[in-house]
Amino acid sequence: MTLTGPHKEDAMPTYEYQCQSCQKEFTIIQSISEHGKNPVQCPECRSAKVKQLMSIFTAQTSKKS
């Protein structure tokens, strides 16, 4: 995901998880300061047995390569 324009300052990281109970994969959008403070629950079965997955990180800078 590439963010441009007025919304880039409002961008928040996305964190991907997989439920160890029902195997559903889901994404949570939260600030860096919020991440890790609140327990994550599966939106499908409400289990707290979730595993964070590796996510792809994309950044956009003002300089061209």
MOPAC internal coordinates of N, CA, C and O (Angstrom, degrees):
PM7 1SCF
backbone

  N    0.0000 0     0.00 0     0.00 0    0    0    0
  C    1.4500 1     0.00 0     0.00 0    1    0    0
  C    1.5168 1   107.91 1     0.00 0    2    1    0
  O    1.2310 1   120.37 1   -49.93 1    3    2    1
  N    1.2954 1   116.91 1   130.07 1    3    2    1
  C    1.4525 1   122.71 1   177.91 1    5    3    2
  C    1.5149 1   108.01 1  -113.88 1    6    5    3
  O    1.2310 1   120.83 1   -52.28 1    7    6    5
  N    1.3088 1   116.01 1   127.72 1    7    6    5
  C    1.4556 1   120.66 1  -179.51 1    9    7    6
  C    1.5147 1   109.87 1  -106.62 1   10    9    7
  O    1.2310 1   120.93 1   -45.63 1   11   10    9
  N    1.3130 1   115.83 1   134.37 1   11   10    9
  C    1.4574 1   120.96 1   176.39 1   13   11   10
  C    1.5194 1   108.35 1  -137.47 1   14   13   11
  O    1.2310 1   120.51 1   -11.65 1   15   14   13
  N    1.2931 1   116.63 1   168.35 1   15   14   13
  C    1.4539 1   121.05 1   174.68 1   17   15   14
  C    1.5070 1   113.21 1    77.77 1   18   17   15
  O    1.2310 1   120.61 1    20.96 1   19   18   17
  N    1.3336 1   116.44 1  -159.04 1   19   18   17
  C    1.4571 1   121.19 1  -172.10 1   21   19   18
  C    1.5209 1   114.52 1   -68.09 1   22   21   19
  O    1.2310 1   119.47 1   163.47 1   23   22   21
  N    1.3169 1   118.62 1   -16.53 1   23   22   21
  C    1.4622 1   120.84 1  -175.64 1   25   23   22
  C    1.5195 1   113.92 1   -87.36 1   26   25   23
  O    1.2310 1   119.35 1   171.01 1   27   26   25
  N    1.3118 1   118.84 1    -8.99 1   27   26   25
  C    1.4606 1   119.13 1  -176.30 1   29   27   26
  C    1.5251 1   112.68 1   -64.75 1   30   29   27
  O    1.2310 1   119.56 1   152.37 1   31   30   29
  N    1.3381 1   118.44 1   -27.63 1   31   30   29
  C    1.4567 1   120.68 1   177.73 1   33   31   30
  C    1.5309 1   111.05 1   -71.89 1   34   33   31
  O    1.2310 1   120.37 1   155.08 1   35   34   33
  N    1.3305 1   116.90 1   -24.92 1   35   34   33
  C    1.4514 1   122.52 1  -178.30 1   37   35   34
  C    1.5226 1   112.55 1   -90.33 1   38   37   35
  O    1.2310 1   119.85 1  -177.90 1   39   38   37
  N    1.3139 1   117.88 1     2.10 1   39   38   37
  C    1.4600 1   121.69 1  -175.10 1   41   39   38
  C    1.5266 1   110.88 1   -63.57 1   42   41   39
  O    1.2310 1   121.52 1   -40.73 1   43   42   41
  N    1.3297 1   114.70 1   139.27 1   43   42   41
  C    1.4606 1   120.11 1   177.22 1   45   43   42
  C    1.5186 1   107.72 1  -127.86 1   46   45   43
  O    1.2310 1   120.61 1   -33.93 1   47   46   45
  N    1.3206 1   116.44 1   146.07 1   47   46   45
  C    1.4586 1   119.73 1  -179.12 1   49   47   46
  C    1.5301 1   111.97 1   -67.30 1   50   49   47
  O    1.2310 1   121.45 1   -28.18 1   51   50   49
  N    1.3204 1   114.82 1   151.82 1   51   50   49
  C    1.4555 1   121.20 1   173.62 1   53   51   50
  C    1.5191 1   108.40 1  -107.91 1   54   53   51
  O    1.2310 1   120.61 1   -39.32 1   55   54   53
  N    1.3035 1   116.44 1   140.68 1   55   54   53
  C    1.4561 1   122.79 1   179.65 1   57   55   54
  C    1.5201 1   108.27 1  -120.77 1   58   57   55
  O    1.2310 1   120.55 1   -50.61 1   59   58   57
  N    1.3243 1   116.55 1   129.39 1   59   58   57
  C    1.4632 1   121.68 1  -178.26 1   61   59   58
  C    1.5171 1   110.08 1  -102.87 1   62   61   59
  O    1.2310 1   121.24 1   -41.42 1   63   62   61
  N    1.3212 1   115.23 1   138.58 1   63   62   61
  C    1.4592 1   122.10 1  -177.93 1   65   63   62
  C    1.5201 1   110.42 1  -133.65 1   66   65   63
  O    1.2310 1   121.12 1   -19.56 1   67   66   65
  N    1.3285 1   115.47 1   160.44 1   67   66   65
  C    1.4582 1   122.10 1   170.44 1   69   67   66
  C    1.5212 1   107.74 1  -130.82 1   70   69   67
  O    1.2310 1   120.86 1   -49.22 1   71   70   69
  N    1.3309 1   115.96 1   130.78 1   71   70   69
  C    1.4485 1   121.63 1   177.99 1   73   71   70
  C    1.5186 1   109.27 1   -74.33 1   74   73   71
  O    1.2310 1   120.32 1   -49.26 1   75   74   73
  N    1.3022 1   117.00 1   130.74 1   75   74   73
  C    1.4569 1   121.52 1   179.74 1   77   75   74
  C    1.5361 1   111.80 1   -81.25 1   78   77   75
  O    1.2310 1   120.25 1   168.35 1   79   78   77
  N    1.3333 1   117.12 1   -11.65 1   79   78   77
  C    1.4588 1   120.84 1   178.78 1   81   79   78
  C    1.5282 1   111.89 1   -90.23 1   82   81   79
  O    1.2310 1   120.39 1   127.42 1   83   82   81
  N    1.3469 1   116.87 1   -52.58 1   83   82   81
  C    1.4724 1   119.97 1  -176.45 1   85   83   82
  C    1.5325 1   113.42 1  -108.06 1   86   85   83
  O    1.2310 1   119.71 1   176.64 1   87   86   85
  N    1.3303 1   118.15 1    -3.36 1   87   86   85
  C    1.4669 1   125.28 1   177.47 1   89   87   86
  C    1.5325 1   114.45 1    71.39 1   90   89   87
  O    1.2310 1   119.24 1  -172.09 1   91   90   89
  N    1.3235 1   119.05 1     7.91 1   91   90   89
  C    1.4637 1   121.27 1   178.55 1   93   91   90
  C    1.5246 1   110.01 1   -69.26 1   94   93   91
  O    1.2310 1   120.57 1   -42.99 1   95   94   93
  N    1.3328 1   116.52 1   137.01 1   95   94   93
  C    1.4574 1   121.94 1   173.47 1   97   95   94
  C    1.5198 1   107.83 1   -98.63 1   98   97   95
  O    1.2310 1   120.51 1   -41.07 1   99   98   97
  N    1.3413 1   116.64 1   138.93 1   99   98   97
  C    1.4529 1   120.92 1  -178.94 1  101   99   98
  C    1.5212 1   110.10 1  -149.36 1  102  101   99
  O    1.2310 1   121.23 1   -16.76 1  103  102  101
  N    1.3250 1   115.26 1   163.24 1  103  102  101
  C    1.4569 1   122.71 1  -177.11 1  105  103  102
  C    1.5212 1   109.59 1  -121.52 1  106  105  103
  O    1.2310 1   121.09 1   -40.42 1  107  106  105
  N    1.3239 1   115.53 1   139.58 1  107  106  105
  C    1.4596 1   121.82 1   175.64 1  109  107  106
  C    1.5185 1   107.70 1  -122.90 1  110  109  107
  O    1.2310 1   121.12 1   -46.47 1  111  110  109
  N    1.3344 1   115.46 1   133.53 1  111  110  109
  C    1.4630 1   121.46 1   176.29 1  113  111  110
  C    1.5231 1   107.34 1  -103.84 1  114  113  111
  O    1.2310 1   121.00 1   -59.84 1  115  114  113
  N    1.3323 1   115.68 1   120.16 1  115  114  113
  C    1.4599 1   119.73 1   178.26 1  117  115  114
  C    1.5150 1   110.20 1  -155.50 1  118  117  115
  O    1.2310 1   120.98 1   -22.58 1  119  118  117
  N    1.3162 1   115.73 1   157.42 1  119  118  117
  C    1.4578 1   119.77 1  -179.17 1  121  119  118
  C    1.5305 1   110.04 1   -67.67 1  122  121  119
  O    1.2310 1   121.06 1   -18.22 1  123  122  121
  N    1.3067 1   115.57 1   161.78 1  123  122  121
  C    1.4606 1   120.39 1   179.18 1  125  123  122
  C    1.5224 1   110.24 1   -62.28 1  126  125  123
  O    1.2310 1   120.16 1   142.48 1  127  126  125
  N    1.3299 1   117.31 1   -37.52 1  127  126  125
  C    1.4608 1   120.01 1  -179.99 1  129  127  126
  C    1.5306 1   112.19 1   -68.58 1  130  129  127
  O    1.2310 1   119.47 1   150.84 1  131  130  129
  N    1.3212 1   118.62 1   -29.16 1  131  130  129
  C    1.4699 1   122.11 1   178.04 1  133  131  130
  C    1.5290 1   112.34 1   -77.46 1  134  133  131
  O    1.2310 1   120.87 1   149.12 1  135  134  133
  N    1.3316 1   115.95 1   -30.88 1  135  134  133
  C    1.4631 1   120.94 1  -175.27 1  137  135  134
  C    1.5266 1   111.02 1   -60.10 1  138  137  135
  O    1.2310 1   120.71 1   -53.59 1  139  138  137
  N    1.3085 1   116.25 1   126.41 1  139  138  137
  C    1.4540 1   121.61 1   178.16 1  141  139  138
  C    1.5188 1   114.48 1    90.42 1  142  141  139
  O    1.2310 1   119.69 1   168.80 1  143  142  141
  N    1.3250 1   118.20 1   -11.20 1  143  142  141
  C    1.4643 1   120.58 1  -179.52 1  145  143  142
  C    1.5263 1   112.14 1   -84.66 1  146  145  143
  O    1.2310 1   120.23 1   142.52 1  147  146  145
  N    1.3169 1   117.17 1   -37.48 1  147  146  145
  C    1.4568 1   121.73 1  -178.47 1  149  147  146
  C    1.5251 1   110.14 1  -109.84 1  150  149  147
  O    1.2310 1   119.87 1   -40.38 1  151  150  149
  N    1.3271 1   117.86 1   139.62 1  151  150  149
  C    1.4596 1   119.69 1   178.36 1  153  151  150
  C    1.5273 1   110.54 1   -65.32 1  154  153  151
  O    1.2310 1   120.91 1   -37.30 1  155  154  153
  N    1.3109 1   115.87 1   142.70 1  155  154  153
  C    1.4596 1   122.16 1  -179.90 1  157  155  154
  C    1.5244 1   108.89 1   -95.48 1  158  157  155
  O    1.2310 1   120.89 1   -44.93 1  159  158  157
  N    1.3320 1   115.91 1   135.07 1  159  158  157
  C    1.4516 1   121.27 1   176.71 1  161  159  158
  C    1.5158 1   109.62 1  -119.94 1  162  161  159
  O    1.2310 1   120.90 1   -32.09 1  163  162  161
  N    1.3158 1   115.89 1   147.91 1  163  162  161
  C    1.4542 1   121.82 1   175.54 1  165  163  162
  C    1.5304 1   109.33 1   -66.75 1  166  165  163
  O    1.2310 1   119.73 1   -49.26 1  167  166  165
  N    1.3365 1   118.11 1   130.74 1  167  166  165
  C    1.4654 1   120.14 1   179.30 1  169  167  166
  C    1.5306 1   112.43 1   -71.58 1  170  169  167
  O    1.2310 1   120.30 1   162.44 1  171  170  169
  N    1.3236 1   117.04 1   -17.56 1  171  170  169
  C    1.4715 1   121.20 1  -178.56 1  173  171  170
  C    1.5255 1   112.30 1   -84.60 1  174  173  171
  O    1.2310 1   120.30 1   125.87 1  175  174  173
  N    1.3404 1   117.03 1   -54.13 1  175  174  173
  C    1.4710 1   120.59 1  -174.10 1  177  175  174
  C    1.5309 1   113.48 1  -114.71 1  178  177  175
  O    1.2310 1   120.20 1   177.23 1  179  178  177
  N    1.3281 1   117.22 1    -2.77 1  179  178  177
  C    1.4760 1   124.15 1   178.63 1  181  179  178
  C    1.5286 1   114.16 1    68.66 1  182  181  179
  O    1.2310 1   120.00 1  -165.76 1  183  182  181
  N    1.3243 1   117.60 1    14.24 1  183  182  181
  C    1.4533 1   121.22 1   177.53 1  185  183  182
  C    1.5265 1   110.03 1   -70.89 1  186  185  183
  O    1.2310 1   120.63 1   -34.16 1  187  186  185
  N    1.3209 1   116.39 1   145.84 1  187  186  185
  C    1.4627 1   121.59 1   175.68 1  189  187  186
  C    1.5298 1   110.69 1   -93.89 1  190  189  187
  O    1.2310 1   120.31 1  -178.72 1  191  190  189
  N    1.3265 1   117.02 1     1.28 1  191  190  189
  C    1.4656 1   121.35 1   178.36 1  193  191  190
  C    1.5267 1   108.73 1   -85.45 1  194  193  191
  O    1.2310 1   121.22 1   -99.24 1  195  194  193
  N    1.3324 1   115.28 1    80.76 1  195  194  193
  C    1.4557 1   121.17 1  -179.16 1  197  195  194
  C    1.5230 1   110.04 1  -121.87 1  198  197  195
  O    1.2310 1   121.36 1   -27.85 1  199  198  197
  N    1.3107 1   115.01 1   152.15 1  199  198  197
  C    1.4623 1   121.84 1   179.80 1  201  199  198
  C    1.5201 1   107.73 1  -123.05 1  202  201  199
  O    1.2310 1   120.69 1   -50.22 1  203  202  201
  N    1.3282 1   116.29 1   129.78 1  203  202  201
  C    1.4556 1   119.72 1   177.76 1  205  203  202
  C    1.5152 1   109.26 1   -74.77 1  206  205  203
  O    1.2310 1   120.65 1   -44.22 1  207  206  205
  N    1.3340 1   116.37 1   135.78 1  207  206  205
  C    1.4537 1   122.57 1   179.86 1  209  207  206
  C    1.5219 1   109.81 1   -99.19 1  210  209  207
  O    1.2310 1   120.78 1   -20.13 1  211  210  209
  N    1.3064 1   116.10 1   159.87 1  211  210  209
  C    1.4629 1   121.02 1   175.09 1  213  211  210
  C    1.5232 1   108.07 1   -72.47 1  214  213  211
  O    1.2310 1   120.41 1   -44.91 1  215  214  213
  N    1.3109 1   116.83 1   135.09 1  215  214  213
  C    1.4590 1   122.59 1  -178.96 1  217  215  214
  C    1.5117 1   109.94 1  -114.91 1  218  217  215
  O    1.2310 1   121.26 1   -23.58 1  219  218  217
  N    1.3227 1   115.19 1   156.42 1  219  218  217
  C    1.4615 1   120.88 1   175.11 1  221  219  218
  C    1.5182 1   107.83 1   -85.33 1  222  221  219
  O    1.2310 1   120.66 1   -45.20 1  223  222  221
  N    1.3181 1   116.34 1   134.80 1  223  222  221
  C    1.4563 1   121.73 1   179.93 1  225  223  222
  C    1.5144 1   108.69 1  -110.64 1  226  225  223
  O    1.2310 1   120.74 1   -48.34 1  227  226  225
  N    1.3261 1   116.18 1   131.66 1  227  226  225
  C    1.4522 1   121.74 1   177.49 1  229  227  226
  C    1.5174 1   108.28 1  -127.72 1  230  229  227
  O    1.2310 1   120.88 1   -47.08 1  231  230  229
  N    1.3172 1   115.93 1   132.92 1  231  230  229
  C    1.4638 1   119.99 1   177.73 1  233  231  230
  C    1.5220 1   109.02 1  -127.95 1  234  233  231
  O    1.2310 1   120.85 1   -32.88 1  235  234  233
  N    1.2976 1   115.98 1   147.12 1  235  234  233
  C    1.4444 1   120.68 1   177.00 1  237  235  234
  C    1.5190 1   107.81 1  -119.19 1  238  237  235
  O    1.2310 1   120.91 1   -48.39 1  239  238  237
  N    1.3111 1   115.87 1   131.61 1  239  238  237
  C    1.4613 1   121.14 1   177.91 1  241  239  238
  C    1.5219 1   109.17 1  -113.56 1  242  241  239
  O    1.2310 1   120.93 1   -11.66 1  243  242  241
  N    1.3100 1   115.82 1   168.34 1  243  242  241
  C    1.4490 1   119.23 1  -179.58 1  245  243  242
  C    1.5335 1   112.37 1   -81.33 1  246  245  243
  O    1.2310 1   120.28 1   165.54 1  247  246  245
  N    1.3234 1   117.08 1   -14.46 1  247  246  245
  C    1.4657 1   120.48 1   179.82 1  249  247  246
  C    1.5203 1   110.26 1   -91.66 1  250  249  247
  O    1.2310 1   121.17 1   -35.84 1  251  250  249
  N    1.3342 1   115.37 1   144.16 1  251  250  249
  C    1.4562 1   120.48 1   176.41 1  253  251  250
  C    1.5194 1   108.91 1   -91.12 1  254  253  251
  O    1.2310 1   121.02 1   -37.08 1  255  254  253
  N    1.3206 1   115.66 1   142.92 1  255  254  253
  C    1.4628 1   119.56 1  -179.84 1  257  255  254
  C    1.4980 1   111.21 1   -82.19 1  258  257  255
  O    1.2310 1   120.10 1   180.00 1  259  258  257

